[in-house]
Every structure is written in structure tokens, then in C-alpha cells.
Amino acid sequence: MAYKDKSIQLFNLFDELSEQVNNVMHDAVIYRKRNRLNVIDQGAKEAERITREIQTLVNSMRRKKVDTECQK
């Protein structure tokens, strides 16, 4: 995957993470659902998943950048 494609994917993941946080804030805090703790817990799990994807992608981009610089 090209660096540009990974950058776009990274921005999409950040957007997804931001949306997840906003949804949890809306559902658990503003809307005051009865099962607030479950909503927060599920949101946290999803945020962790997205964060792991972001970290994996960033590490991959770093390795690619280092490999490219070493070849110069």
C-alpha cells in the first residue's frame, strides 16, 4: 500500500475514532441512557480497537519511511 493511501486510511481512522467518542458522549452523557455504563464500556472497546489500528498503521508507515531512507 502506498504511503499516500496509508495517510488517507489514517485520517479515516481518526475520523472514525472521533465519531465514536462523540457517539458515546451523546448516548451516555447527553441523552442519559439507563445503561450508561454499558454504552461507555462498548464505546471504550471500540475506541481501543480503532486506536490499535491507528498504531499498527503508524508503525507500518514509520518502517516504510525508514526503509525508504536507508535505500537512498
PyMOL Python script that loads the backbone (N, CA, C, O; Angstrom):
from pymol import cmd

cmd.read_pdbstr("""\
ATOM      1  N   MET A   1       0.852  -1.177   0.000  1.00  0.00           N
ATOM      2  CA  MET A   1       0.000   0.000   0.000  1.00  0.00           C
ATOM      3  C   MET A   1       0.895   1.236   0.000  1.00  0.00           C
ATOM      4  O   MET A   1       1.857   1.305   0.764  1.00  0.00           O
ATOM      5  N   ALA A   2       0.591   2.183  -0.829  1.00  0.00           N
ATOM      6  CA  ALA A   2       1.384   3.399  -0.950  1.00  0.00           C
ATOM      7  C   ALA A   2       1.220   4.276   0.291  1.00  0.00           C
ATOM      8  O   ALA A   2       0.211   4.221   0.994  1.00  0.00           O
ATOM      9  N   TYR A   3       2.251   5.084   0.531  1.00  0.00           N
ATOM     10  CA  TYR A   3       2.256   5.967   1.694  1.00  0.00           C
ATOM     11  C   TYR A   3       1.039   6.883   1.692  1.00  0.00           C
ATOM     12  O   TYR A   3       0.435   7.126   2.737  1.00  0.00           O
ATOM     13  N   LYS A   4       0.677   7.393   0.505  1.00  0.00           N
ATOM     14  CA  LYS A   4      -0.476   8.295   0.398  1.00  0.00           C
ATOM     15  C   LYS A   4      -1.764   7.570   0.789  1.00  0.00           C
ATOM     16  O   LYS A   4      -2.612   8.133   1.481  1.00  0.00           O
ATOM     17  N   ASP A   5      -1.906   6.318   0.341  1.00  0.00           N
ATOM     18  CA  ASP A   5      -3.085   5.525   0.699  1.00  0.00           C
ATOM     19  C   ASP A   5      -3.153   5.294   2.205  1.00  0.00           C
ATOM     20  O   ASP A   5      -4.227   5.345   2.805  1.00  0.00           O
ATOM     21  N   LYS A   6      -1.990   5.040   2.806  1.00  0.00           N
ATOM     22  CA  LYS A   6      -1.954   4.830   4.256  1.00  0.00           C
ATOM     23  C   LYS A   6      -2.305   6.112   4.999  1.00  0.00           C
ATOM     24  O   LYS A   6      -2.959   6.070   6.041  1.00  0.00           O
ATOM     25  N   SER A   7      -1.874   7.242   4.469  1.00  0.00           N
ATOM     26  CA  SER A   7      -2.207   8.529   5.092  1.00  0.00           C
ATOM     27  C   SER A   7      -3.712   8.762   5.068  1.00  0.00           C
ATOM     28  O   SER A   7      -4.298   9.213   6.053  1.00  0.00           O
ATOM     29  N   ILE A   8      -4.325   8.451   3.941  1.00  0.00           N
ATOM     30  CA  ILE A   8      -5.779   8.603   3.830  1.00  0.00           C
ATOM     31  C   ILE A   8      -6.476   7.659   4.800  1.00  0.00           C
ATOM     32  O   ILE A   8      -7.435   8.043   5.469  1.00  0.00           O
ATOM     33  N   GLN A   9      -5.994   6.431   4.874  1.00  0.00           N
ATOM     34  CA  GLN A   9      -6.573   5.458   5.802  1.00  0.00           C
ATOM     35  C   GLN A   9      -6.414   5.938   7.243  1.00  0.00           C
ATOM     36  O   GLN A   9      -7.318   5.768   8.061  1.00  0.00           O
ATOM     37  N   LEU A  10      -5.265   6.537   7.552  1.00  0.00           N
ATOM     38  CA  LEU A  10      -5.017   7.056   8.895  1.00  0.00           C
ATOM     39  C   LEU A  10      -6.006   8.168   9.237  1.00  0.00           C
ATOM     40  O   LEU A  10      -6.572   8.179  10.330  1.00  0.00           O
ATOM     41  N   PHE A  11      -6.214   9.088   8.326  1.00  0.00           N
ATOM     42  CA  PHE A  11      -7.180  10.165   8.565  1.00  0.00           C
ATOM     43  C   PHE A  11      -8.589   9.612   8.737  1.00  0.00           C
ATOM     44  O   PHE A  11      -9.355  10.106   9.565  1.00  0.00           O
ATOM     45  N   ASN A  12      -8.932   8.591   7.961  1.00  0.00           N
ATOM     46  CA  ASN A  12     -10.249   7.960   8.104  1.00  0.00           C
ATOM     47  C   ASN A  12     -10.407   7.307   9.473  1.00  0.00           C
ATOM     48  O   ASN A  12     -11.483   7.366  10.069  1.00  0.00           O
ATOM     49  N   LEU A  13      -9.342   6.687   9.971  1.00  0.00           N
ATOM     50  CA  LEU A  13      -9.400   6.070  11.298  1.00  0.00           C
ATOM     51  C   LEU A  13      -9.553   7.131  12.387  1.00  0.00           C
ATOM     52  O   LEU A  13     -10.306   6.935  13.341  1.00  0.00           O
ATOM     53  N   PHE A  14      -8.841   8.258  12.250  1.00  0.00           N
ATOM     54  CA  PHE A  14      -9.004   9.339  13.224  1.00  0.00           C
ATOM     55  C   PHE A  14     -10.428   9.881  13.198  1.00  0.00           C
ATOM     56  O   PHE A  14     -10.994  10.202  14.243  1.00  0.00           O
ATOM     57  N   ASP A  15     -11.000   9.981  12.015  1.00  0.00           N
ATOM     58  CA  ASP A  15     -12.380  10.428  11.876  1.00  0.00           C
ATOM     59  C   ASP A  15     -13.329   9.436  12.553  1.00  0.00           C
ATOM     60  O   ASP A  15     -14.261   9.834  13.252  1.00  0.00           O
ATOM     61  N   GLU A  16     -13.081   8.148  12.338  1.00  0.00           N
ATOM     62  CA  GLU A  16     -13.905   7.103  12.956  1.00  0.00           C
ATOM     63  C   GLU A  16     -13.791   7.148  14.483  1.00  0.00           C
ATOM     64  O   GLU A  16     -14.785   6.981  15.189  1.00  0.00           O
ATOM     65  N   LEU A  17     -12.574   7.374  14.984  1.00  0.00           N
ATOM     66  CA  LEU A  17     -12.363   7.461  16.430  1.00  0.00           C
ATOM     67  C   LEU A  17     -13.100   8.671  17.007  1.00  0.00           C
ATOM     68  O   LEU A  17     -13.746   8.570  18.050  1.00  0.00           O
ATOM     69  N   SER A  18     -13.002   9.792  16.339  1.00  0.00           N
ATOM     70  CA  SER A  18     -13.696  10.999  16.788  1.00  0.00           C
ATOM     71  C   SER A  18     -15.206  10.787  16.809  1.00  0.00           C
ATOM     72  O   SER A  18     -15.885  11.203  17.748  1.00  0.00           O
ATOM     73  N   GLU A  19     -15.723  10.142  15.777  1.00  0.00           N
ATOM     74  CA  GLU A  19     -17.154   9.858  15.710  1.00  0.00           C
ATOM     75  C   GLU A  19     -17.580   8.926  16.845  1.00  0.00           C
ATOM     76  O   GLU A  19     -18.646   9.107  17.434  1.00  0.00           O
ATOM     77  N   GLN A  20     -16.751   7.936  17.147  1.00  0.00           N
ATOM     78  CA  GLN A  20     -17.051   7.002  18.230  1.00  0.00           C
ATOM     79  C   GLN A  20     -17.135   7.736  19.567  1.00  0.00           C
ATOM     80  O   GLN A  20     -18.060   7.509  20.347  1.00  0.00           O
ATOM     81  N   VAL A  21     -16.175   8.609  19.827  1.00  0.00           N
ATOM     82  CA  VAL A  21     -16.168   9.380  21.075  1.00  0.00           C
ATOM     83  C   VAL A  21     -17.409  10.266  21.151  1.00  0.00           C
ATOM     84  O   VAL A  21     -18.051  10.345  22.199  1.00  0.00           O
ATOM     85  N   ASN A  22     -17.744  10.924  20.061  1.00  0.00           N
ATOM     86  CA  ASN A  22     -18.932  11.782  20.044  1.00  0.00           C
ATOM     87  C   ASN A  22     -20.209  10.984  20.287  1.00  0.00           C
ATOM     88  O   ASN A  22     -21.098  11.440  21.006  1.00  0.00           O
ATOM     89  N   ASN A  23     -20.302   9.795  19.691  1.00  0.00           N
ATOM     90  CA  ASN A  23     -21.481   8.948  19.894  1.00  0.00           C
ATOM     91  C   ASN A  23     -21.628   8.535  21.353  1.00  0.00           C
ATOM     92  O   ASN A  23     -22.728   8.564  21.904  1.00  0.00           O
ATOM     93  N   VAL A  24     -20.525   8.152  21.975  1.00  0.00           N
ATOM     94  CA  VAL A  24     -20.574   7.746  23.385  1.00  0.00           C
ATOM     95  C   VAL A  24     -20.959   8.931  24.255  1.00  0.00           C
ATOM     96  O   VAL A  24     -21.785   8.801  25.159  1.00  0.00           O
ATOM     97  N   MET A  25     -20.364  10.085  23.984  1.00  0.00           N
ATOM     98  CA  MET A  25     -20.709  11.275  24.772  1.00  0.00           C
ATOM     99  C   MET A  25     -22.189  11.598  24.620  1.00  0.00           C
ATOM    100  O   MET A  25     -22.862  11.917  25.599  1.00  0.00           O
ATOM    101  N   HIS A  26     -22.684  11.517  23.415  1.00  0.00           N
ATOM    102  CA  HIS A  26     -24.090  11.820  23.168  1.00  0.00           C
ATOM    103  C   HIS A  26     -24.996  10.813  23.860  1.00  0.00           C
ATOM    104  O   HIS A  26     -25.918  11.192  24.581  1.00  0.00           O
ATOM    105  N   ASP A  27     -24.731   9.525  23.637  1.00  0.00           N
ATOM    106  CA  ASP A  27     -25.611   8.484  24.172  1.00  0.00           C
ATOM    107  C   ASP A  27     -25.534   8.360  25.690  1.00  0.00           C
ATOM    108  O   ASP A  27     -26.562   8.210  26.350  1.00  0.00           O
ATOM    109  N   ALA A  28     -24.337   8.422  26.244  1.00  0.00           N
ATOM    110  CA  ALA A  28     -24.172   8.166  27.676  1.00  0.00           C
ATOM    111  C   ALA A  28     -24.332   9.414  28.534  1.00  0.00           C
ATOM    112  O   ALA A  28     -24.872   9.342  29.637  1.00  0.00           O
ATOM    113  N   VAL A  29     -23.878  10.530  28.047  1.00  0.00           N
ATOM    114  CA  VAL A  29     -23.866  11.735  28.883  1.00  0.00           C
ATOM    115  C   VAL A  29     -25.043  12.653  28.561  1.00  0.00           C
ATOM    116  O   VAL A  29     -25.800  13.031  29.455  1.00  0.00           O
ATOM    117  N   ILE A  30     -25.193  12.999  27.326  1.00  0.00           N
ATOM    118  CA  ILE A  30     -26.224  13.964  26.951  1.00  0.00           C
ATOM    119  C   ILE A  30     -27.607  13.318  26.949  1.00  0.00           C
ATOM    120  O   ILE A  30     -28.552  13.850  27.532  1.00  0.00           O
ATOM    121  N   TYR A  31     -27.716  12.168  26.287  1.00  0.00           N
ATOM    122  CA  TYR A  31     -29.008  11.500  26.168  1.00  0.00           C
ATOM    123  C   TYR A  31     -29.383  10.777  27.462  1.00  0.00           C
ATOM    124  O   TYR A  31     -30.559  10.485  27.683  1.00  0.00           O
ATOM    125  N   ARG A  32     -28.414  10.487  28.309  1.00  0.00           N
ATOM    126  CA  ARG A  32     -28.601   9.847  29.620  1.00  0.00           C
ATOM    127  C   ARG A  32     -29.362   8.526  29.537  1.00  0.00           C
ATOM    128  O   ARG A  32     -30.386   8.329  30.191  1.00  0.00           O
ATOM    129  N   LYS A  33     -28.837   7.651  28.728  1.00  0.00           N
ATOM    130  CA  LYS A  33     -29.435   6.316  28.638  1.00  0.00           C
ATOM    131  C   LYS A  33     -29.299   5.606  29.976  1.00  0.00           C
ATOM    132  O   LYS A  33     -28.365   5.857  30.737  1.00  0.00           O
ATOM    133  N   ARG A  34     -30.247   4.716  30.250  1.00  0.00           N
ATOM    134  CA  ARG A  34     -30.217   3.973  31.511  1.00  0.00           C
ATOM    135  C   ARG A  34     -28.993   3.069  31.609  1.00  0.00           C
ATOM    136  O   ARG A  34     -28.403   2.923  32.679  1.00  0.00           O
ATOM    137  N   ASN A  35     -28.625   2.479  30.508  1.00  0.00           N
ATOM    138  CA  ASN A  35     -27.478   1.578  30.507  1.00  0.00           C
ATOM    139  C   ASN A  35     -26.191   2.333  30.160  1.00  0.00           C
ATOM    140  O   ASN A  35     -25.390   1.878  29.343  1.00  0.00           O
ATOM    141  N   ARG A  36     -26.014   3.467  30.782  1.00  0.00           N
ATOM    142  CA  ARG A  36     -24.900   4.373  30.506  1.00  0.00           C
ATOM    143  C   ARG A  36     -23.540   3.688  30.597  1.00  0.00           C
ATOM    144  O   ARG A  36     -22.686   3.891  29.735  1.00  0.00           O
ATOM    145  N   LEU A  37     -23.331   2.872  31.642  1.00  0.00           N
ATOM    146  CA  LEU A  37     -22.033   2.215  31.802  1.00  0.00           C
ATOM    147  C   LEU A  37     -21.764   1.226  30.678  1.00  0.00           C
ATOM    148  O   LEU A  37     -20.629   1.104  30.218  1.00  0.00           O
ATOM    149  N   ASN A  38     -22.797   0.521  30.232  1.00  0.00           N
ATOM    150  CA  ASN A  38     -22.620  -0.402  29.110  1.00  0.00           C
ATOM    151  C   ASN A  38     -22.271   0.354  27.830  1.00  0.00           C
ATOM    152  O   ASN A  38     -21.424  -0.085  27.052  1.00  0.00           O
ATOM    153  N   VAL A  39     -22.925   1.483  27.620  1.00  0.00           N
ATOM    154  CA  VAL A  39     -22.646   2.305  26.439  1.00  0.00           C
ATOM    155  C   VAL A  39     -21.196   2.780  26.472  1.00  0.00           C
ATOM    156  O   VAL A  39     -20.494   2.724  25.462  1.00  0.00           O
ATOM    157  N   ILE A  40     -20.754   3.246  27.635  1.00  0.00           N
ATOM    158  CA  ILE A  40     -19.376   3.719  27.785  1.00  0.00           C
ATOM    159  C   ILE A  40     -18.396   2.572  27.586  1.00  0.00           C
ATOM    160  O   ILE A  40     -17.379   2.735  26.912  1.00  0.00           O
ATOM    161  N   ASP A  41     -18.692   1.415  28.166  1.00  0.00           N
ATOM    162  CA  ASP A  41     -17.813   0.250  28.043  1.00  0.00           C
ATOM    163  C   ASP A  41     -17.674  -0.190  26.587  1.00  0.00           C
ATOM    164  O   ASP A  41     -16.563  -0.433  26.114  1.00  0.00           O
ATOM    165  N   GLN A  42     -18.793  -0.292  25.881  1.00  0.00           N
ATOM    166  CA  GLN A  42     -18.746  -0.697  24.472  1.00  0.00           C
ATOM    167  C   GLN A  42     -18.011   0.352  23.631  1.00  0.00           C
ATOM    168  O   GLN A  42     -17.245   0.012  22.730  1.00  0.00           O
ATOM    169  N   GLY A  43     -18.250   1.607  23.932  1.00  0.00           N
ATOM    170  CA  GLY A  43     -17.553   2.680  23.215  1.00  0.00           C
ATOM    171  C   GLY A  43     -16.054   2.651  23.456  1.00  0.00           C
ATOM    172  O   GLY A  43     -15.265   2.882  22.540  1.00  0.00           O
ATOM    173  N   ALA A  44     -15.663   2.364  24.698  1.00  0.00           N
ATOM    174  CA  ALA A  44     -14.240   2.278  25.031  1.00  0.00           C
ATOM    175  C   ALA A  44     -13.580   1.115  24.300  1.00  0.00           C
ATOM    176  O   ALA A  44     -12.454   1.238  23.818  1.00  0.00           O
ATOM    177  N   LYS A  45     -14.278  -0.006  24.219  1.00  0.00           N
ATOM    178  CA  LYS A  45     -13.730  -1.166  23.499  1.00  0.00           C
ATOM    179  C   LYS A  45     -13.542  -0.849  22.022  1.00  0.00           C
ATOM    180  O   LYS A  45     -12.526  -1.207  21.426  1.00  0.00           O
ATOM    181  N   GLU A  46     -14.511  -0.185  21.445  1.00  0.00           N
ATOM    182  CA  GLU A  46     -14.410   0.177  20.028  1.00  0.00           C
ATOM    183  C   GLU A  46     -13.295   1.203  19.819  1.00  0.00           C
ATOM    184  O   GLU A  46     -12.561   1.129  18.834  1.00  0.00           O
ATOM    185  N   ALA A  47     -13.169   2.153  20.739  1.00  0.00           N
ATOM    186  CA  ALA A  47     -12.096   3.148  20.644  1.00  0.00           C
ATOM    187  C   ALA A  47     -10.730   2.478  20.757  1.00  0.00           C
ATOM    188  O   ALA A  47      -9.793   2.865  20.059  1.00  0.00           O
ATOM    189  N   GLU A  48     -10.607   1.477  21.630  1.00  0.00           N
ATOM    190  CA  GLU A  48      -9.347   0.730  21.750  1.00  0.00           C
ATOM    191  C   GLU A  48      -9.017   0.014  20.448  1.00  0.00           C
ATOM    192  O   GLU A  48      -7.863   0.000  20.019  1.00  0.00           O
ATOM    193  N   ARG A  49     -10.020  -0.576  19.821  1.00  0.00           N
ATOM    194  CA  ARG A  49      -9.802  -1.287  18.555  1.00  0.00           C
ATOM    195  C   ARG A  49      -9.292  -0.318  17.486  1.00  0.00           C
ATOM    196  O   ARG A  49      -8.339  -0.613  16.764  1.00  0.00           O
ATOM    197  N   ILE A  50      -9.938   0.831  17.401  1.00  0.00           N
ATOM    198  CA  ILE A  50      -9.542   1.826  16.402  1.00  0.00           C
ATOM    199  C   ILE A  50      -8.138   2.340  16.704  1.00  0.00           C
ATOM    200  O   ILE A  50      -7.332   2.525  15.791  1.00  0.00           O
ATOM    201  N   THR A  51      -7.844   2.570  17.983  1.00  0.00           N
ATOM    202  CA  THR A  51      -6.526   3.052  18.385  1.00  0.00           C
ATOM    203  C   THR A  51      -5.441   2.046  18.025  1.00  0.00           C
ATOM    204  O   THR A  51      -4.361   2.433  17.578  1.00  0.00           O
ATOM    205  N   ARG A  52      -5.720   0.750  18.216  1.00  0.00           N
ATOM    206  CA  ARG A  52      -4.750  -0.283  17.828  1.00  0.00           C
ATOM    207  C   ARG A  52      -4.514  -0.265  16.321  1.00  0.00           C
ATOM    208  O   ARG A  52      -3.380  -0.417  15.866  1.00  0.00           O
ATOM    209  N   GLU A  53      -5.575  -0.081  15.551  1.00  0.00           N
ATOM    210  CA  GLU A  53      -5.431   0.007  14.091  1.00  0.00           C
ATOM    211  C   GLU A  53      -4.573   1.207  13.710  1.00  0.00           C
ATOM    212  O   GLU A  53      -3.714   1.112  12.834  1.00  0.00           O
ATOM    213  N   ILE A  54      -4.813   2.339  14.376  1.00  0.00           N
ATOM    214  CA  ILE A  54      -4.030   3.544  14.110  1.00  0.00           C
ATOM    215  C   ILE A  54      -2.562   3.282  14.424  1.00  0.00           C
ATOM    216  O   ILE A  54      -1.689   3.628  13.628  1.00  0.00           O
ATOM    217  N   GLN A  55      -2.280   2.675  15.576  1.00  0.00           N
ATOM    218  CA  GLN A  55      -0.896   2.413  15.974  1.00  0.00           C
ATOM    219  C   GLN A  55      -0.205   1.470  15.000  1.00  0.00           C
ATOM    220  O   GLN A  55       0.956   1.678  14.645  1.00  0.00           O
ATOM    221  N   THR A  56      -0.914   0.437  14.568  1.00  0.00           N
ATOM    222  CA  THR A  56      -0.357  -0.507  13.600  1.00  0.00           C
ATOM    223  C   THR A  56      -0.025   0.202  12.290  1.00  0.00           C
ATOM    224  O   THR A  56       1.036  -0.021  11.706  1.00  0.00           O
ATOM    225  N   LEU A  57      -0.925   1.044  11.840  1.00  0.00           N
ATOM    226  CA  LEU A  57      -0.716   1.775  10.591  1.00  0.00           C
ATOM    227  C   LEU A  57       0.451   2.751  10.709  1.00  0.00           C
ATOM    228  O   LEU A  57       1.270   2.851   9.796  1.00  0.00           O
ATOM    229  N   VAL A  58       0.530   3.466  11.819  1.00  0.00           N
ATOM    230  CA  VAL A  58       1.629   4.416  12.033  1.00  0.00           C
ATOM    231  C   VAL A  58       2.964   3.678  12.070  1.00  0.00           C
ATOM    232  O   VAL A  58       3.939   4.127  11.467  1.00  0.00           O
ATOM    233  N   ASN A  59       3.012   2.552  12.770  1.00  0.00           N
ATOM    234  CA  ASN A  59       4.250   1.770  12.821  1.00  0.00           C
ATOM    235  C   ASN A  59       4.659   1.309  11.428  1.00  0.00           C
ATOM    236  O   ASN A  59       5.838   1.339  11.074  1.00  0.00           O
ATOM    237  N   SER A  60       3.685   0.886  10.649  1.00  0.00           N
ATOM    238  CA  SER A  60       3.951   0.451   9.279  1.00  0.00           C
ATOM    239  C   SER A  60       4.499   1.604   8.438  1.00  0.00           C
ATOM    240  O   SER A  60       5.428   1.427   7.651  1.00  0.00           O
ATOM    241  N   MET A  61       3.910   2.785   8.617  1.00  0.00           N
ATOM    242  CA  MET A  61       4.366   3.954   7.866  1.00  0.00           C
ATOM    243  C   MET A  61       5.781   4.341   8.285  1.00  0.00           C
ATOM    244  O   MET A  61       6.586   4.750   7.448  1.00  0.00           O
ATOM    245  N   ARG A  62       6.088   4.214   9.573  1.00  0.00           N
ATOM    246  CA  ARG A  62       7.443   4.523  10.053  1.00  0.00           C
ATOM    247  C   ARG A  62       8.458   3.555   9.453  1.00  0.00           C
ATOM    248  O   ARG A  62       9.522   3.965   8.990  1.00  0.00           O
ATOM    249  N   ARG A  63       8.116   2.264   9.465  1.00  0.00           N
ATOM    250  CA  ARG A  63       9.026   1.264   8.898  1.00  0.00           C
ATOM    251  C   ARG A  63       9.265   1.541   7.422  1.00  0.00           C
ATOM    252  O   ARG A  63      10.396   1.461   6.945  1.00  0.00           O
ATOM    253  N   LYS A  64       8.209   1.864   6.710  1.00  0.00           N
ATOM    254  CA  LYS A  64       8.317   2.149   5.282  1.00  0.00           C
ATOM    255  C   LYS A  64       9.201   3.369   5.056  1.00  0.00           C
ATOM    256  O   LYS A  64      10.016   3.387   4.134  1.00  0.00           O
ATOM    257  N   LYS A  65       9.041   4.392   5.901  1.00  0.00           N
ATOM    258  CA  LYS A  65       9.835   5.608   5.767  1.00  0.00           C
ATOM    259  C   LYS A  65      11.305   5.313   6.040  1.00  0.00           C
ATOM    260  O   LYS A  65      12.177   5.792   5.315  1.00  0.00           O
ATOM    261  N   VAL A  66      11.587   4.529   7.079  1.00  0.00           N
ATOM    262  CA  VAL A  66      12.966   4.171   7.417  1.00  0.00           C
ATOM    263  C   VAL A  66      13.574   3.340   6.297  1.00  0.00           C
ATOM    264  O   VAL A  66      14.719   3.570   5.906  1.00  0.00           O
ATOM    265  N   ASP A  67      12.818   2.375   5.777  1.00  0.00           N
ATOM    266  CA  ASP A  67      13.307   1.539   4.678  1.00  0.00           C
ATOM    267  C   ASP A  67      13.624   2.384   3.450  1.00  0.00           C
ATOM    268  O   ASP A  67      14.633   2.160   2.781  1.00  0.00           O
ATOM    269  N   THR A  68      12.771   3.344   3.158  1.00  0.00           N
ATOM    270  CA  THR A  68      12.970   4.216   2.002  1.00  0.00           C
ATOM    271  C   THR A  68      14.209   5.080   2.188  1.00  0.00           C
ATOM    272  O   THR A  68      14.981   5.268   1.248  1.00  0.00           O
ATOM    273  N   GLU A  69      14.407   5.613   3.408  1.00  0.00           N
ATOM    274  CA  GLU A  69      15.570   6.456   3.680  1.00  0.00           C
ATOM    275  C   GLU A  69      16.857   5.649   3.630  1.00  0.00           C
ATOM    276  O   GLU A  69      17.890   6.163   3.200  1.00  0.00           O
ATOM    277  N   CYS A  70      16.813   4.397   4.060  1.00  0.00           N
ATOM    278  CA  CYS A  70      18.001   3.542   4.042  1.00  0.00           C
ATOM    279  C   CYS A  70      18.419   3.200   2.615  1.00  0.00           C
ATOM    280  O   CYS A  70      19.598   2.964   2.354  1.00  0.00           O
ATOM    281  N   GLN A  71      17.471   3.174   1.704  1.00  0.00           N
ATOM    282  CA  GLN A  71      17.769   2.828   0.319  1.00  0.00           C
ATOM    283  C   GLN A  71      18.388   3.993  -0.442  1.00  0.00           C
ATOM    284  O   GLN A  71      18.944   3.800  -1.523  1.00  0.00           O
ATOM    285  N   LYS A  72      18.298   5.196   0.109  1.00  0.00           N
ATOM    286  CA  LYS A  72      18.843   6.379  -0.582  1.00  0.00           C
ATOM    287  C   LYS A  72      20.342   6.418  -0.479  1.00  0.00           C
ATOM    288  O   LYS A  72      20.973   7.338  -0.999  1.00  0.00           O
TER     289      LYS A  72
END
""", "prot")
cmd.dss("prot")
cmd.show_as("cartoon", "prot")
cmd.util.cbc("prot")
cmd.orient("prot")
